[in-house]
Amino acid sequence: MTLTQNCNTPWAESWISQSNRSAGNLTRNSVLENKGLSIFGEAVIAEMNRLGMIVDLSHASIEAVRRTLSVSIAPVIFSHSGVYSICRHPRNIPDDILIQLKRHGSLLLITFFNDLISCSAEANVTDVADHFDYVRNLIGADYVGIGSDFDGVPRTPEGLSDVSEYGTLFQLLRDRGWKDEELEKAAGKNIIRVLYDVEQVRLNYPAKFSHPDESLIPESDLLDTSCRVTSL
């Protein structure tokens, strides 16, 4: 389950809210005051761990990401993001978070959205391969996979218009020195590993915390419900 999309949820801060704060456009809400996640948001993460649900952070603010990585005892994913060092878009993931992903056994699934790949309206399959290479070189091939987002973006890189062109990407990566074992991981084995690890957390969850958390969200967290953005 994703914690947020382009608007804050009552318990987690979105990347757009983060961008607004960076621009000095601050609004008062409990999420911001709690640095990305509210206290209830931390409880949501714990309950997702208990249930064996994967936490998706692709649209969360960096503060929410850092807090989630400190709270979750299970691996998390970024289901459709890119590398910030290549394209400095606030939806992309900086190096320090990538390093935490490795320590946490988590996963970055690379999007095929031009704006997050090349920071422009135009991109090609080579640009996408650069993101895969960057993650592999920084933290290893065990922590990267395909995020695509074909059903959610208005444009995709030249050479990656649909799943039939995945072979083009994998051949390019092979030409750059990726081993077949690494390509298999990026193609699907990495996400299968995360699914398994998240389920193991569920199966081994401490008995004293095994009952559902039925706490209600505080009414004070529900004050700001104005955002209805649905793009990116």
C-alpha positions in Angstrom: 0.0 0.0 0.0 1.3 3.5 -0.9 1.4 5.9 2.1 0.5 8.9 -0.1 0.0 10.0 -3.7 0.4 13.6 -4.6 -1.6 14.9 -1.6 -0.8 14.4 2.0 -2.7 11.6 3.6 -3.7 12.5 7.2 -0.7 10.4 8.4 2.0 10.9 5.8 3.6 13.8 3.8 3.7 13.7 0.0 6.5 14.8 -2.2 4.5 17.8 -3.4 4.1 19.0 0.2 7.8 18.6 0.6 8.4 20.7 -2.6 6.0 23.4 -1.2 7.9 23.5 2.1 11.2 23.9 0.1 9.6 26.9 -1.6 8.5 28.4 1.7 4.8 27.6 1.2 4.1 26.1 4.6 0.7 25.0 5.9 0.0 23.9 9.4 -0.8 20.2 9.8 0.2 17.4 12.1 2.1 15.5 9.4 4.6 18.3 8.8 5.0 18.9 12.6 5.9 15.2 13.0 8.5 15.3 10.2 6.9 13.2 7.5 4.8 10.7 9.5 2.3 11.4 12.2 2.2 9.2 15.3 -0.8 7.5 13.7 1.3 7.0 10.6 3.9 5.1 12.6 1.1 2.9 13.8 0.0 2.3 10.2 3.5 1.1 9.3 3.6 -1.3 12.2 0.2 -2.7 11.3 1.2 -3.2 7.7 4.3 -5.1 9.0 2.0 -7.2 11.1 -0.3 -8.0 8.2 2.5 -8.7 5.7 1.6 -5.6 3.5 4.4 -4.0 1.5 4.9 -0.3 2.2 5.3 1.8 -1.0 7.1 5.1 -0.7 7.3 6.3 -4.3 5.1 9.4 -3.6 6.2 10.1 -0.1 8.4 13.0 1.0 12.0 12.4 1.9 11.2 13.0 5.6 8.4 10.4 5.4 10.8 8.0 3.7 13.4 8.4 6.4 10.9 8.0 9.2 9.4 4.9 7.6 12.8 3.3 7.1 13.4 3.8 10.8 10.0 2.4 11.9 9.4 -0.5 9.5 10.9 -3.9 10.4 10.1 -5.2 6.9 11.6 -4.2 3.6 9.8 -1.4 1.7 9.7 -0.5 -2.0 9.6 2.5 -4.3 7.3 1.2 -6.9 8.0 3.8 -9.6 10.8 6.2 -9.0 14.2 7.1 -10.3 17.7 8.1 -9.2 18.0 11.7 -7.9 21.7 12.0 -8.7 20.8 11.5 -12.4 17.5 13.5 -12.5 17.0 16.0 -9.6 13.3 15.6 -9.4 11.8 15.5 -5.9 10.1 12.2 -6.7 13.5 10.5 -7.2 15.7 8.9 -4.6 18.9 10.4 -3.3 22.0 8.4 -2.6 21.8 8.3 1.2 18.3 6.8 0.9 19.6 4.2 -1.6 22.3 3.2 0.8 19.6 2.8 3.5 17.6 0.6 1.1 20.5 -1.9 0.9 20.8 -2.0 4.7 17.0 -2.5 4.9 16.8 -5.1 2.2 14.4 -2.9 0.3 13.9 -2.1 -3.4 13.8 0.7 -6.0 11.7 -0.1 -9.0 12.8 2.2 -11.9 10.0 4.2 -13.5 9.8 4.7 -17.3 8.4 8.3 -17.0 10.5 10.7 -19.0 10.2 13.5 -16.5 11.8 11.4 -13.8 14.3 9.7 -16.1 15.8 12.7 -17.9 14.1 15.6 -16.2 12.6 16.5 -19.6 9.8 15.5 -21.9 12.2 13.4 -24.0 14.0 10.3 -22.9 15.2 7.0 -24.4 16.0 3.5 -23.2 19.6 4.4 -22.7 18.6 7.0 -20.2 16.6 4.3 -18.3 19.6 2.0 -18.4 21.7 4.7 -16.7 19.4 4.6 -13.7 19.7 0.8 -13.4 23.5 1.1 -13.7 23.6 3.8 -11.1 21.8 1.7 -8.5 23.8 -1.4 -9.4 27.1 0.4 -9.0 26.2 2.1 -5.8 24.4 -0.6 -3.8 24.2 -3.7 -6.1 21.8 -5.4 -8.4 19.8 -6.9 -5.6 18.0 -3.7 -4.9 16.7 -2.5 -8.3 13.9 -3.6 -10.6 11.3 -2.5 -13.2 8.7 0.0 -12.1 7.6 1.2 -15.6 4.2 2.9 -14.7 2.8 2.3 -18.2 -0.7 2.8 -16.8 0.0 6.1 -15.1 2.2 8.3 -17.2 1.5 10.3 -20.4 4.8 9.6 -22.1 7.5 6.9 -22.0 11.1 6.8 -23.2 11.8 6.0 -26.9 12.4 2.3 -27.1 10.2 1.4 -24.1 6.7 2.1 -25.2 5.3 -1.2 -23.7 6.4 -4.5 -22.2 7.3 -6.0 -25.6 10.4 -3.8 -25.6 11.8 -4.9 -22.2 14.2 -7.0 -24.2 15.8 -3.9 -25.6 16.5 -2.7 -22.1 17.9 -6.0 -20.9 20.1 -6.4 -23.9 21.5 -2.9 -23.3 22.3 -3.8 -19.7 23.9 -7.1 -20.8 26.1 -5.1 -23.2 27.1 -2.9 -20.2 28.3 -5.9 -18.3 25.3 -7.1 -16.4 25.3 -10.8 -15.7 22.3 -13.0 -16.5 21.8 -13.6 -12.8 21.6 -9.9 -12.2 19.2 -9.4 -15.1 16.9 -12.1 -13.6 16.9 -10.3 -10.3 16.0 -7.0 -11.9 13.3 -8.7 -14.0 11.5 -10.1 -11.1 13.5 -12.1 -8.6 14.2 -9.0 -6.4 10.5 -8.2 -5.9 9.8 -11.9 -5.2 12.5 -11.8 -2.6 10.9 -8.7 -1.0 7.5 -10.4 -1.0 9.0 -13.4 0.8 10.9 -11.2 3.3 7.7 -9.2 4.1 5.8 -12.4 4.6 8.5 -13.7 7.0 8.1 -10.6 9.1 4.4 -11.3 9.3 4.9 -14.9 10.3 7.5 -14.0 12.9 5.8 -11.0 14.3 6.1 -10.7 18.1 3.2 -12.5 19.8 2.5 -9.7 22.2 1.8 -7.4 19.2 -0.1 -10.0 17.1 -3.6 -8.6 17.6 -5.0 -6.0 15.2 -4.4 -2.4 16.1 -7.8 -0.8 15.9 -6.8 2.6 17.1 -8.8 5.5 15.5 -7.0 8.3 13.8 -7.0 11.5 15.9 -9.6 14.1 14.7 -6.8 16.7 14.8 -5.1 14.8 12.0 -8.2 15.2 9.8 -8.2 19.0 9.6 -6.6 19.5 6.2 -8.5 17.7 3.4 -8.2 20.3 0.7 -5.8 18.7 -1.7 -7.2 16.7 -4.6 -4.2 16.6 -7.0 -4.1 13.5 -9.2 -1.1 13.9 -11.5 2.5 12.5 -11.6 
